[in-house]
């Protein structure tokens, strides 16, 4: 069986060579190197792909032929190198009816060449899985069905996007909405939309029971909604609001809401049902929001991918739009397909027929597994590294691409060595100069080198900026002269005189400030007590000092002063007697204290 397959392959290769030799220049792309930005390409042989010969190439050919039919209906106008070459291969595949896997494998080997592809500096890519959820829904809102599924809003715009020419972009474009001033601003995020930002615009396709169902549909990109009368409603990804998709699993783990070891789709669903308010905040952390379109009303078949063809479980993949739809990829990995406890070798030829906003990079793919809970369990287990081999049409010049890549790497390495050599020479020169200058042995050679460098710098400065550098050097020379003490005694005397003047002004200012403060204090005290003159002020000062020593007597004196101010209505006789007693404050302390007690008794009302 293997021998006959090899003979068939050789015969097919000869026939392909004859066909390509007789093909017209219009049917074949020019021999140009393949270029993919941010990617590294490495041509390999078929026998270097683990599991290539054992794969079911007949199933892969059926999926590839479906992509070719879509490409035939939607001919691209730009005809880039890869798209033109893929179309030439598709024309040969449209009329073929291979009967077994060996014939299909011979077709791929005859028309393609495998090329390892990855990000620059990496070997493996990332694989995840997706599926078609099947959920219950309703045409009308109700307390049970209260979660809307939106179609694309009319005010969602993309700068420079023509909806009639290309698909809605999933990256690299400005997506937003226009304001009244025709300014493009970011579109509503998930939190705003769930809070009602799109209410009243009649965008609802249907209504769901659970917000987690909608979130799952947006992550997977399609769904099968079973309406209340049993009719299936097939919806698929149409557009998004311009934000990058983020993982709510990571948010739940980082906020210590669900332990990492317990994370699963059912665990998240249960937690969100038990904590609806906090669940809304967790969902809002993923600002991306996906809008859908209706693709069918049948329960038969698989969902339609972004290329416009029904997906094939186990053969269709979603990729970054850096790749062309219909490109075959051979995926090698160890995946937990049978169970989550162990992984098994996986080697399968798959066709790029879908895309998603979270798929970024040349070696990033989402593997489609079908519809329903069983497919969902498989898809939920997969997040593993994998190796990507892109099947490139043979008419593309991979040798030139490899040579160009190797030449570029060689130039980079050569430039790096030269740069290191120049850096090392300069560092050695600086080191030798430092060794010479450190002990103080400047030498004529070092001085000459310094003068030459200064002369070169001056010449460049005159050429670039003219008189600016001369003025700056003049200012620099003056500064250096002042720093080195060449300014002389005049500068020092001036500095001393300025310091002296500043000190005199400071002392005068402080004296004036203090004098002004004392004047205001004396005026306030005089106005409060109604007793003017320096003699009264001195008596009060002595009374306050005595009151600090004997706290009780001081409070009595303060009460007396307040009583005098408050009870001015008692008449001039009492005020005159109080003033007379205060004027006699020069008597000894004991007499003064007894007098204070008498004042307090006579000045108190009713005393």
LUMPALUM-335696 format. One record per atom (N, C-alpha, C): x, y, z; residue in one letter. Coordinates in pm, whole numbers, plus 50000, padded with zeros to 5 digits. Layout:
<atoms>
XYZA
...
</atoms>
This chain:
<atoms>
500834987950000X
500005000050000X
500865012550000X
501935012750078X
502835024150084X
503575025749952X
503985014049888X
504715014849760X
503835020849652X
502585016149643X
501685021649542X
501435036349563X
501375040549689X
501175054749718X
502375062949672X
503615057449692X
504805064649649X
504855065749497X
504485054749425X
504465055349279X
503435065549231X
502285065449295X
501255075249257X
501735089449279X
502485091549387X
502995104949415X
503995109349310X
504915100049270X
505905103549168X
505235106749036X
504235098448996X
503535101048870X
502805114348873X
502195117448987X
501475130048999X
502435141948991X
503625140149051X
504615150949047X
505065153648904X
505295142848825X
505685144748685X
504585151848608X
503325147448629X
502215153848559X
502095168548596X
502325171448723X
502245185448768X
503335193748704X
504525187848688X
505615195148626X
505285198448482X
504675188748409X
504295191448270X
503225202348263X
502245201648356X
501195211648354X
501745225548383X
502645226248480X
503195239448514X
504075244748403X
504745235748328X
505585240348218X
504755245948105X
503565240148083X
502715244747973X
501725255448014X
501725259348141X
500765269348188X
501125283048134X
500115291048114X
500335304448060X
500805313848169X
501495324348133X
501975333748234X
500835340048313X
499645341148253X
498535347348326X
498015338248435X
498215324748422X
497655315548518X
498555313448639X
499785316948629X
500725314548739X
501235327648794X
501485327648924X
502045339448987X
503525340148955X
504045351948956X
505475353648932X
506265347449046X
507465342949012X
508315336549113X
508855347249206X
508125349849313X
508535360149407X
508615353949546X
509525359149628X
509685353449762X
508465355949848X
508155346149933X
507035347350027X
507485355550147X
506675365350185X
507005374050297X
505795375150388X
505985372750517X
504965374750619X
505615382450733X
505145394350760X
505785402650861X
505685396250999X
506765397451075X
506795392051210X
506885377051217X
507195370451106X
507205355851103X
508565350751059X
508875338751101X
510055331751049X
509595319250977X
510135316750860X
509725305850773X
510905296350753X
510615283550758X
511645273250740X
511065261850657X
511465260550531X
510985249350450X
511445235950509X
510545226150509X
510855212850561X
510365202450460X
510715190050485X
510275179150400X
509015172750458X
508285165550372X
507025159450417X
507265149150527X
508365141550517X
508605131250617X
509055136950751X
509265150050757X
509605156550885X
508365160550963X
507215159250903X
505955162350972X
505455149751041X
505455149851175X
505045138051251X
503565135251232X
503245123451178X
501855119551157X
501285123651023X
502115128850932X
501595133150802X
501035121450722X
501775110750710X
501345099350628X
500125092450687X
499955092650818X
498855085550883X
497565093550890X
497585106050849X
496385114550859X
495355110750753X
494105114850779X
493025112550684X
492975124350587X
493725123250477X
493815134350383X
492545135950301X
491715125550292X
490455126750218X
489505136450290X
489455135550424X
488625144950501X
489165159150492X
490495160350493X
491085173550479X
490815179350341X
490835170850235X
490585175750100X
489145180750086X
488185174250152X
486795178750145X
486655192750204X
487315195350316X
487265208650376X
487975218750287X
489095214650227X
489845223750139X
489035227150015X
488345217349959X
487535219649839X
486385229349868X
485805228549989X
484755238050027X
485285252350028X
486525254250077X
487135267550075X
487375272149932X
487755262949844X
487995266649705X
486705271249638X
485575264949670X
484305269349611X
483965283549656X
484235286449783X
483995300149831X
484925309949763X
486185306149741X
487125315049673X
486705317249528X
486095306949466X
485635308249328X
484475318249319X
483615318449420X
482485327649419X
482915341949452X
483895343149539X
484345356349582X
485795358149540X
485985361549414X
487345363649363X
487925376449422X
489125375549476X
489795387249532X
490325396149421X
490235409049442X
490685418549341X
492145422349358X
492685421049481X
494055425549503X
495105415649453X
494775402549455X
495675392049405X
497085393749460X
497205393249590X
498515392749652X
499195379649614X
500485378649645X
501265366949602X
500645353949651X
500335353349781X
499825340849837X
498405338149789X
497545348449780X
496165346049739X
496105341949592X
496925347949508X
496945343949369X
497425329749350X
498455325949424X
498965312349412X
497965302149466X
497265305649577X
496265296549630X
495105294649531X
494735305249463X
493635303949368X
494025294949251X
495285295549209X
495735286749101X
495635272049142X
495955269049267X
495835255149315X
494355251349328X
493535260749376X
492105257949393X
491445254349260X
491835260749153X
491225257549024X
491475243048985X
492635237649024X
492905223648997X
492105214449088X
491735219249209X
491045210849306X
489545210349285X
488975220449218X
487525221149207X
486925209249134X
487625204049033X
487075193248951X
487545179448993X
488365178749098X
488885165749141X
487875158549230X
487875145049220X
487045136549305X
487915124949357X
488815127949449X
489685117049498X
488855106549572X
489225093949554X
488475082849612X
489085077549741X
490335080949768X
490975075849889X
491935086249944X
492445083250061X
493325092750131X
494645094350058X
495165083649995X
496465084549927X
496385094149808X
495285093649734X
495125102749621X
495045117149668X
494325119349775X
494235132849829X
495585137649880X
496325128549945X
497665132549993X
498585135949877X
498465128249767X
499295131149650X
498985144949594X
497715149049599X
497355162449552X
498065173149634X
498015171949766X
498655181949850X
500165182149829X
500765170549820X
502215170049803X
502635175149666X
501775173649566X
502095178249431X
502025193449418X
501095199649490X
500835213949472X
501395222849582X
501775217149694X
502225225249808X
503605220849855X
504185229649932X
505435226650002X
505285230650148X
505625221850243X
505445225350385X
506525235050433X
506095244750512X
506995254950566X
506655257050713X
507635255150800X
507435258250941X
507275273250958X
506275277151035X
506025291351057X
505815293751206X
506395304551254X
506285308351395X
506645323151406X
506415328451526X
506875342051552X
508385342351548X
508935354151522X
510385355551521X
510965351851657X
511925342851655X
512585338651778X
511865327851854X
510745322551803X
509995312051872X
509915299551785X
509525288551847X
509405275851776X
507945271351770X
507255272051884X
505875267351892X
504895279051886X
503685275751846X
502585285151853X
501625281151963X
500435286851962X
499435284152066X
498165278852001X
497625268052060X
496395261852013X
495325262952122X
494125266552081X
492945266052168X
491815259452089X
490705256652156X
489585250352089X
488315258552101X
487415256952005X
486115263552015X
485045254451957X
483785257951986X
482665249451949X
481445258251927X
480335252151887X
479085259451869X
478165256551987X
477935266252074X
477005264052186X
475565262452136X
474805254652208X
473375252952181X
472645257852305X
471895268852292X
471255275152407X
469795277652377X
469015279652483X
467585282852471X
467415297952461X
466445302152378X
466205316352360X
464755319352328X
464475332152310X
463115336652282X
463155348452186X
462095350052111X
461995361652021X
461655374452097X
461075373052216X
460595384652290X
461195384652431X
461395396252489X
461935396852625X
460875393152728X
461325387752837X
460455383952948X
461325383053073X
460695381553191X
461525379853311X
462465367853302X
462075357653227X
462945345953213X
464025348353108X
463655354052995X
464605356952888X
464825372052885X
465905376352946X
466135390652965X
467495395252914X
468265386552852X
469605390052804X
469545391652652X
469755403852598X
469625405752453X
470865401152378X
470645396252254X
471715393352159X
471615403752049X
472655411952033X
472595423451943X
473225420351807X
472625426151703X
473275426851572X
474135439351568X
474855441351460X
475785452551452X
475035465851459X
475435474951548X
474775488051557X
475065496551433X
474145505251402X
474305513851285X
475375524451305X
475655528151430X
476655538551455X
478055532851479X
478245519651462X
479565513651475X
480305515451342X
481385522951345X
482115526151222X
483585522451238X
484225520351124X
485655517451117X
486285527451021X
487335534151065X
487995544150981X
488575537450857X
488155541950740X
488655536750615X
488125523250576X
487025518750635X
486495505350610X
485385505950507X
485445497350408X
484415496150306X
483755482650323X
482535482450373X
481865469950405X
481615461350283X
481635467150163X
481345459350043X
482575452249987X
483765455550039X
484985450049979X
485655439650065X
485745441950196X
486475432750283X
485645429950407X
486045419250478X
485365415650601X
485685425750711X
484855425550815X
485065434650927X
486415431650990X
487285441651007X
488635439151059X
488615435151206X
489495426051243X
489575421951383X
490765428051455X
491605435651384X
492715442751448X
493255452951349X
494095461851403X
494785471451318X
493895482051257X
492745484851314X
491835494951258X
491225503051372X
490885515451343X
490225524151441X
488735521651434X
488195516151542X
486785512651550X
486145521451657X
485005527351626X
484345535951724X
483005540851673X
482645552751715X
481385558851675X
481615573851656X
480765580051574X
480895594151544X
480065602551641X
480645613451687X
479925622751773X
479195633051686X
478505642251751X
477805652751677X
478765661551599X
480025662251644X
481045670051574X
481815661651473X
481295649751441X
481915640651345X
483285635851393X
483475635251523X
484725630351580X
484575615451612X
485585607651574X
485565593251599X
486055590551740X
485195585051825X
485535582051964X
485345567051987X
485975561352091X
485815547052117X
484345543252137X
484005531152096X
482625526652107X
482345522352251X
481065520352280X
480665516052414X
481325502552446X
481825501252568X
482405488552609X
481325479552670X
481735467752715X
480765457952765X
479965463452882X
480635470052975X
479915475253090X
478815484953050X
479105493852956X
478105503652913X
476965496852836X
477305486952753X
476265480252675X
475345472152766X
475925464952863X
475075457452955X
474245466753043X
474705479153061X
473935488853141X
472845495653061X
472765492952928X
471665498252848X
472045508552745X
473325509252705X
473735519452608X
473075517652472X
472645505452437X
472035502852306X
470525500952315X
469955503652429X
468505501852442X
467755511252348X
466665506352294X
465815514552209X
466235515452065X
467315508852023X
467775509551884X
467275497851800X
466485488851859X
465905477451788X
466975468851721X
467995465451800X
469095457151750X
469005442751797X
467975439351876X
467915426151938X
467545415451835X
468405405351824X
468095393651741X
467185384051816X
467525381551942X
466725372952029X
467115376052172X
466545368452267X
466795370552409X
467155357252472X
468135357452565X
468615345452633X
468285346052781X
468445334452848X
468195333552991X
469375338453075X
470585334753035X
471765336053122X
472805344853054X
473355354853126X
474445362853068X
475665354353033X
475875343353105X
477015334953074X
476845328152938X
475605325152898X
475375319652764X
475825329552656X
475485342252675X
475905352352578X
477415353652575X
478045353552692X
479495354652697X
480145342852626X
479615330952646X
480155319152578X
479985320352427X
478835324952382X
478605326752239X
479585336852180X
479875347552253X
480795357652202X
482225352452197X
482585344052293X
483925338152291X
484055328152176X
483025319952155X
483085309752051X
482835315451912X
482105326251901X
481895332551772X
480655327951698X
479915318351749X
478675313651684X
477835306451788X
476575303651751X
475685296651844X
474475291551768X
473825281951830X
472555276451781X
471515279151889X
470635288751865X
469635292951963X
468335285651930X
467835277852025X
466565270752008X
465465279552067X
464595284751980X
463545293952023X
462425286552095X
461455294052148X
460425288152231X
459525278552156X
459405279952024X
458575270651945X
459385259451884X
460665258151924X
461505247451874X
462295250851750X
462095262551691X
462825266251570X
464275269751604X
465255264151533X
466665267651557X
467035280651484X
467785288851551X
468255301451495X
469785301051496X
470385300751379X
471845300051368X
472385314351356X
473275317951447X
473895331251444X
475405329551447X
476105339151386X
477565338751379X
478135352651403X
479425352651430X
480175365151453X
480015374551334X
479755387351364X
479655397351258X
480665408651277X
480785413851399X
481685425051424X
481915426251574X
482745435751613X
483005437951756X
483215452751779X
483305456551906X
483315470851942X
484705476951945X
485735469651907X
487075475451895X
488005472952011X
487545466252117X
488415463352231X
488955449052221X
490155447152277X
490755433852278X
490015424852376X
489825412252336X
489195402452423X
490155398952538X
489625398452659X
490425394752776X
489735383252849X
490515376252929X
490035364152994X
489365367453128X
488105363053144X
487455364853274X
487965354553374X
488495343153324X
489085333553416X
490225339853494X
491055347553426X
492165354153494X
491665364153596X
490595371353561X
490025381053656X
489505373853780X
488835362753762X
488295355453877X
489395350153967X
490495345753907X
491615340653987X
492325352054058X
492585363153987X
493295374254048X
492515380654162X
491175380454154X
490355386254261X
489985376054368X
490595364254361X
490365353754461X
488895350054473X
488205349654360X
486795346054359X
486595331154332X
487435325454246X
487415311054218X
488855306154216X
489205295854292X
490575290554287X
490915285354148X
492185286654112X
492615282553979X
492345267653955X
492555259454057X
492395244954040X
490925241054023X
489985249854056X
488565246854040X
487965252953914X
488785259653832X
488265267153720X
487715257953611X
486475260453571X
485825253253462X
484625261653418X
484075258353301X
482925265853250X
481715264653344X
481475252553393X
480335250653483X
480535257853615X
481785257953665X
482075264853790X
481845279853774X
482235285553661X
482015299753637X
480515302653626X
479785293953556X
478345295953542X
477655295853679X
478025286353764X
477405285553896X
477735297853981X
478985302253973X
479375313954055X
478625326354008X
478515328453878X
477815340253827X
476335339953863X
475735328153864X
474335327153903X
474135330454050X
475125326854134X
475015329454277X
475405343754315X
476175350654229X
476635364354259X
476365373354139X
475115376454111X
474805383953987X
475405397953984X
475425405054095X
475955418654095X
477455418854073X
478155410154146X
479605409554129X
479985403553995X
479135394553941X
479405388553810X
479385399253700X
478505409153711X
478475419953612X
479785427753611X
480375430053728X
481655436953734X
482775428453673X
482735415353695X
483745406653636X
483615406553485X
482395405653434X
482205405753289X
482655419153229X
482435430053302X
482825443253251X
484335444653238X
485095436453309X
486555436753294X
486975432653154X
486165424453088X
486375421152947X
485595431252864X
486235441852820X
485555453052755X
485085449652614X
485615438852557X
485225435152421X
483775430252418X
483085433752310X
481695429652292X
481505425852146X
480905414052121X
480745408551987X
479295410051943X
479115413951818X
477785414951757X
477625403651654X
476375399251634X
476115387251555X
475255390451433X
475155380651346X
474265380951231X
473605367251219X
472425367051161X
471705354351141X
472245347551015X
472615334851027X
473165327450913X
472275315950868X
471225312750942X
470355301850900X
469265299150999X
468285291350955X
467155287351040X
467005272251039X
468105265151024X
468075250651017X
468915244851129X
468515232951171X
469265225851274X
470285216351214X
470335215951082X
471235206951013X
472545214050981X
473625205950973X
474905211350932X
475625218851042X
476735224651003X
477605231651097X
477505246751075X
477965254551171X
477915269151155X
478835273851042X
478515285350991X
479295291250882X
480395299850941X
481615297650893X
482755305350940X
482875318650869X
483945325950901X
484135339250845X
484375338750695X
484875327550643X
485075326450499X
483765324650424X
482705321150495X
481415319150430X
481105304750396X
481845295250454X
481595281050429X
481295274250562X
480495263650561X
480255256250686X
481545250250740X
481725251250870X
482925245950933X
482865230750939X
484025224650943X
484155210050951X
484785206451085X
484085199251173X
484675195651303X
485975187951285X
486995192351357X
488285185751351X
489125189251231X
488605197551137X
489365201151018X
489405216350995X
488495223751052X
488465238251034X
489175245051151X
489915255451119X
490575263451223X
490305278251197X
490315285751304X
490255300451296X
491655305851319X
492065315251235X
493435320551240X
493395335751234X
494575341451253X
494745355851236X
494565359251087X
494075371351061X
493835375250922X
495105378650847X
496275376750909X
497515377450833X
497575366150731X
496815355450757X
496745344050665X
495525345350575X
495625339050458X
494505338750365X
493575327150400X
492255329550386X
491305318650402X
491595307850297X
491455295450340X
491725284350250X
493145279250257X
494005285250339X
495375280550353X
495415267850437X
496025256850389X
496145244750470X
497295246050571X
497065240750691X
498075240250796X
498125226050850X
499345221150870X
499485208250941X
499905211351083X
499075206951179X
499265210051321X
499825197951392X
500895199951468X
501505189351550X
501465193851696X
500935185351782X
500845188751925X
500505176352004X
500455177852135X
499945167752228X
498725173852297X
497545168552266X
496305174752311X
495455164852391X
494755169752495X
493875161152577X
492495159652513X
492415152752404X
491145151352333X
490245140952399X
490805129452432X
490005118652490X
489555121852631X
490435127652710X
490115131152849X
491055142152894X
490675148353003X
491515158953054X
492695154353136X
492805141453161X
493875136253246X
495155133553169X
495065130553040X
496255127152963X
496125132952823X
497285136152763X
497335141352627X
497895130752533X
497465131052410X
497905121452308X
498435128952188X
499325122752110X
499875129551992X
498775133251893X
498905145151840X
497915150451747X
498665155651625X
498375150151507X
498955154751381X
497865154851276X
497455166751233X
496295167351146X
496395179251050X
495965176950924X
495905187450824X
494565194750839X
494635207950859X
493455216050887X
493455228150794X
492265233850770X
492095244650674X
491635257250745X
492255268550713X
491895281450772X
490605286450709X
489515286350786X
488195290350736X
487465300150826X
488125304550934X
487445313351030X
488475322451093X
488005332251167X
488905341451236X
488245345951365X
488955353751443X
488445359051569X
489325370451617X
488735379651696X
489485391451741X
490595387951839X
490515376351906X
491555372552002X
492685364751938X
492595361951810X
493625353951741X
494605363451676X
495785364351734X
496805373651687X
498125366251678X
498745366551561X
500055360551543X
500055350351431X
501215347651372X
501295338151259X
501095323751300X
501345320451426X
501195306551473X
500205306351589X
498975309851559X
497895310351659X
496635305251592X
496015294951649X
494855288851586X
493855284151690X
492575284951652X
491455279551729X
490915267551652X
490895255751714X
490465243451648X
488965241451672X
488215239551564X
486765237751577X
486445223051599X
485575220151702X
485285206451741X
483825202551723X
482965211451679X
481565207751657X
480635215451748X
479405210151766X
478365216951843X
477965208651964X
477465215552066X
476945208552183X
477935207652298X
477455201352407X
478245200552530X
479485191952515X
479395180852440X
480555172152423X
481705179452355X
481395186452246X
482425194352179X
482935205552270X
482035211052352X
482455221552443X
483445216652547X
483275204352594X
484215198952693X
485605197152630X
485655192352506X
486965190752440X
487605204452420X
486825213852368X
487375227152342X
487865233852469X
487155231752579X
487545238052704X
488835232552762X
489235220452722X
490465214552775X
491705218952700X
491555224852584X
492705227352497X
493205241652514X
494395242652557X
495195254952555X
496645250552564X
497195246352452X
498475239552448X
499365245252338X
500675243552353X
501585247552245X
501495237452130X
501815242052012X
501805233451894X
502705238951786X
503105230251695X
503965234351583X
503105235651457X
503355246151382X
502575249351264X
503445247251139X
502905239851044X
503515238750912X
502485243850811X
502785255050750X
501885260950650X
502205254950514X
501165250450443X
501345244950309X
501285256450209X
502425259050146X
502585270450056X
502585265349912X
501855271649821X
501885267349680X
503315267249627X
503615257249545X
504985255449497X
505445266649406X
504515273449342X
504925284049251X
505525296049322X
505335297049456X
505995307649532X
507445303949556X
508345313549545X
509785311149551X
510245310949696X
510185299249756X
510635297949896X
512145298349907X
512855294049802X
514325294349807X
514805308749816X
514205317449735X
514575331549741X
514225337549877X
513065333349929X
512685338350061X
513675334050168X
514085321050162X
515055316250259X
516405322850243X
516815324950116X
518095331450093X
518075345950142X
516975352750116X
516855366550162X
516875367350314X
516165357850378X
516165357650524X
517555354950579X
518275345350518X
519605341950566X
520575353550541X
520455360150425X
521305371750400X
521065382650503X
519795384750537X
519475395050635X
520055391350771X
519935378650809X
520525374450937X
522035375950935X
522665372350821X
524115373550812X
524545388050824X
523805396950756X
524145411150766X
523975416150909X
522915411650975X
522725415851115X
523845410951204X
524245398151183X
525355392951264X
526645400451235X
526905403351103X
528125410651067X
528115424551125X
526955431351113X
526845444751172X
527035444351322X
526505433651383X
526675432451528X
528125430751567X
528855422251489X
530285420451520X
531055433151497X
530745440251386X
531435452751362X
531135462851471X
529865463451510X
529505472751617X
530205469551747X
530295456451778X
530995452551899X
532485456051890X
533065454151768X
534485457351751X
534755472051769X
533945480551707X
534125494951722X
533915499051867X
532885492951931X
532625496352072X
533815492352159X
534365480152132X
535505475752210X
536725484452188X
536955488952061X
538095497552034X
537945510752107X
536725516652101X
536495529352170X
536655527752320X
536145516552372X
536265514452516X
537715512852556X
538505505652470X
539935504252499X
540655517552496X
540305526052398X
540935539252392X
540615547352516X
539325546952556X
538975554552678X
539685548852800X
539845535552804X
540545529552917X
542005533752922X
542665533752804X
544075537952802X
544205552652839X
543295560952790X
543355574952827X
543145576752977X
542225568953032X
541995569753176X
543225565553255X
543885554653208X
545095550253277X
546185560853271X
546225568253158X
547245578553145X
546925590653231X
545645594353237X
545275606353311X
545215603853460X
544945591453502X
544765588553645X
545985592153726X
547205588053688X
548375591553770X
548845605753748X
548165613353662X
548555627053641X
549525628953528X
549835618553452X
550775619753340X
549945622553216X
549615634853191X
548735638253079X
549425635552947X
550635640352928X
551375637352805X
550925645752688X
551795647252596X
551485655152477X
550525647852386X
550645634552380X
549785626952290X
548315628052330X
548075626752460X
546695627852508X
546155641852486X
546995651852511X
546575665552492X
546285668452345X
547105663252257X
546855665252114X
545545658652073X
545305646552123X
544035639952090X
542835647752137X
542955653352258X
541855661252310X
541625673652224X
542705680252184X
542565692052100X
541955688751965X
542355677251907X
541765673451779X
540275670651793X
539865663751901X
538445661151922X
537665674151940X
538245683652015X
537585696452032X
537445703951900X
538495703251817X
538445710051688X
537365703851598X
537285690451598X
536265684051517X
534865687751566X
534675687951698X
533375691651752X
533005705951715X
533985714751720X
533715728651685X
533345730151538X
534045722851451X
533715723651308X
532295718751281X
531945707351342X
530585702251323X
529545711951376X
529855718251490X
528915727851546X
528715739951456X
529825744551392X
529685756051301X
528855752251179X
529045739851131X
528285735651013X
526815734051043X
526455729051159X
525065726151191X
524305738051244X
524905745051338X
524135755451407X
524825769151406X
525975770351346X
526605783451326X
526975790251455X
526565802751463X
526975811351575X
526425806751708X
525375797951706X
524785793451833X
525835786551919X
526605777351857X
527605770051934X
528725779251982X
529085789451902X
530135798651946X
529685806452069X
528425811352063X
527915818552180X
527865809452302X
527445796652280X
527385787452393X
528785784552449X
529785783352360X
531155781052409X
531665793152485X
531285805252434X
531705817352507X
531115817552647X
529805814652654X
529185814252788X
529835803352873X
530125791752809X
530775781052884X
532145785152934X
532905793152850X
534225797652895X
534115807253012X
533125816353006X
532945825553118X
532585818153246X
531695808353231X
531315800453349X
532515793153406X
533295787253319X
534475779853366X
535455789253435X
535615801253377X
536535810953438X
536065814953578X
534755817153590X
534245820853723X
534395809353819X
534145796853773X
534255785253861X
535675783153908X
536655786153822X
538065783553859X
538685795053936X
537925805753965X
538455816554048X
539115827553970X
538965827753835X
539625837853753X
538865851053757X
537665850953806X
536875863253810X
537515874053897X
538325869853998X
539065879754076X
538345884654198X
538975894354261X
538465899454388X
537195907454371X
537025913154249X
535825921354227X
534565913154243X
534585901054185X
533415892354198X
533175888454343X
534275885554415X
534135881454555X
533615892954640X
534165905254614X
533685916954691X
532215919454663X
531845918354535X
530435920454503X
529535910554574X
530005897954579X
529205887754646X
529075890954794X
530175895454858X
530125898755001X
529195910655027X
529275920854939X
528395932554959X
526925928554945X
526625919954846X
525235915654830X
524765907954953X
525635899155005X
525275891855125X
525035901055244X
525885911155258X
525725920455370X
524415928255357X
524135932955233X
522885940255215X
521675931355244X
521745919255200X
520615910155226X
520435907555375X
521565906255448X
521465904055592X
520865916355662X
521315928655622X
520765940855684X
519275941955657X
518905939355530X
517485940155498X
516685929655577X
517255917955594X
516545907655669X
516345911655814X
517435917555875X
517305921756015X
516305933056029X
516345942755935X
515385953555943X
513955948555927X
513785939155832X
512435933755813X
511945926255936X
512825918355997X
512415911156117X
512085920756231X
512915931456244X
512635941156351X
511315948256330X
511065952556206X
509795959256177X
508605950056201X
508795937356160X
507695927856178X
507375925856325X
508445924256408X
508215922156551X
507615934656616X
508115946456579X
507595958656638X
506115960456602X
505805957556475X
504415958656431X
503515948956509X
504025936756534X
503245927056611X
503005931656754X
504045937656816X
503865942556954X
502875954056959X
502935962856860X
501995974056858X
500565969156847X
500345959456756X
498985954456743X
498505947356868X
499395940456939X
499005933657064X
498605943757170X
499405954657181X
499075964757283X
497755971657251X
497535974657122X
496275981057087X
495085972057118X
495205959057086X
494105949857113X
493825948657261X
494895947957343X
494695946857487X
494055959357544X
494485970957490X
493915983457538X
492455984757503X
492095980857379X
490695981657339X
489815971757417X
490335959757445X
489525949757515X
489215954157657X
490145959657725X
489935963257866X
489465977657885X
489595985457779X
489185999457788X
490136007757870X
491276002757902X
492236009757988X
493426013557903X
493646025957878X
494726030557793X
495926034457876X
497046035857804X
498246040757868X
499236030157903X
500466034157913X
501576024857939X
501546019758081X
501026028258173X
501036023758312X
500076012158330X
498886012658267X
497926001658277X
498475988958213X
499175990558099X
499745978958032X
500775971858119X
501605979958187X
502585973858276X
501925966558392X
500875972458446X
500175965858556X
499565952758511X
498985952858390X
498375940458340X
499415929758316X
500575933958262X
501645924158238X
502075917758370X
502255926058472X
502675920458600X
501585911558657X
500325915558638X
499235907358689X
499195893758618X
499425893758486X
499435881058412X
500585872158458X
501745877758481X
502875869658527X
502585863558664X
502025871758753X
501685866658883X
500605855958873X
499665858158776X
498595848258759X
499125834958709X
500195834858622X
500775822158577X
501395814658693X
501955821858790X
502575815158904X
501505809358996X
500465816959012X
499355812259096X
498125811759008X
497805800158956X
496815798758848X
495425802958892X
495085800059015X
493745803559059X
493505818659063X
494535826059112X
494395840459121X
494355846758983X
495115840758888X
495105846258751X
493705845258689X
493035833658712X
491695832158658X
490735842158722X
490965845058851X
490125855058915X
490315868858852X
491605871858822X
491895884758761X
491265885558623X
491345874658543X
490765874758408X
489255876258417X
488655869658518X
487205870958533X
486835885458567X
487695891858647X
487465905758682X
487495914658558X
488495912558474X
488635920758353X
487425918658261X
486985906158245X
485815903658163X
484565909758224X
484505909258359X
483355915258425X
483305930358404X
484475936858407X
484525951158381X
484045954558241X
484485946458145X
484095949058005X
482615946357984X
482055936258052X
480685932358031X
479705941258105X
480155946058219X
479205953258307X
479435968258303X
479755973358183X
479915987758173X
478615995258206X
477505988458196X
476235994858223X
476025998058370X
476925993258463X
476735995558606X
477016010058645X
477626017358553X
477776031658584X
479216035758599X
479446048758589X
480836053858596X
481446052458734X
480616051058836X
481206050158970X
482006037358986X
481426025958942X
482146013158957X
483396013158871X
483276018558747X
484456018658659X
485556027358717X
485186038558775X
486196047558834X
486886040658951X
486096033759035X
486716026559147X
487656015559100X
487276008758993X
488155998058942X
489456003758889X
489356015258817X
490576021258764X
491486025858878X
490886031158981X
491706035359092X
492426023959159X
491736012859172X
492396001259232X
493505995959143X
493285996259015X
494335991358925X
495546000458928X
495326013258941X
496476022558946X
497306020559072X
496756014259171X
497516011859294X
498095997659297X
498335992059179X
498875978259174X
500325977459216X
500935988759253X
502335988159293X
502485983859439X
501395982359509X
501485977959648X
502025963859652X
502455959059765X
503005945259773X
502005934959725X
502535923459701X
501735912959637X
500555908759724X
500735907859857X
499655903259941X
498495913159939X
498825926259945X
497765936259942X
497055935759809X
497865933859700X
497275933259565X
496315921459551X
496685909859608X
495835898059599X
494515900359674X
494595906459792X
493365908859867X
492475918859794X
493115928559730X
492345938359653X
491605931659540X
492265922259476X
491615914959367X
490365907759415X
490445901759536X
489285894859589X
488145904759615X
488485916959663X
487465926959689X
486805931159559X
487665933159452X
487105936759320X
486115926359272X
486515914059287X
485635903459235X
484285903559306X
484325906559440X
483085906259517X
482195917959483X
482795929959465X
481985941859441X
481525943059297X
482325937459201X
481965938859058X
480935928659015X
480725917559091X
479775907359052X
478355912859068X
477485911058974X
476105916258985X
475405910459107X
474745919259175X
474015915159294X
474895914559416X
476185917659403X
477065917059517X
477025929759597X
</atoms>
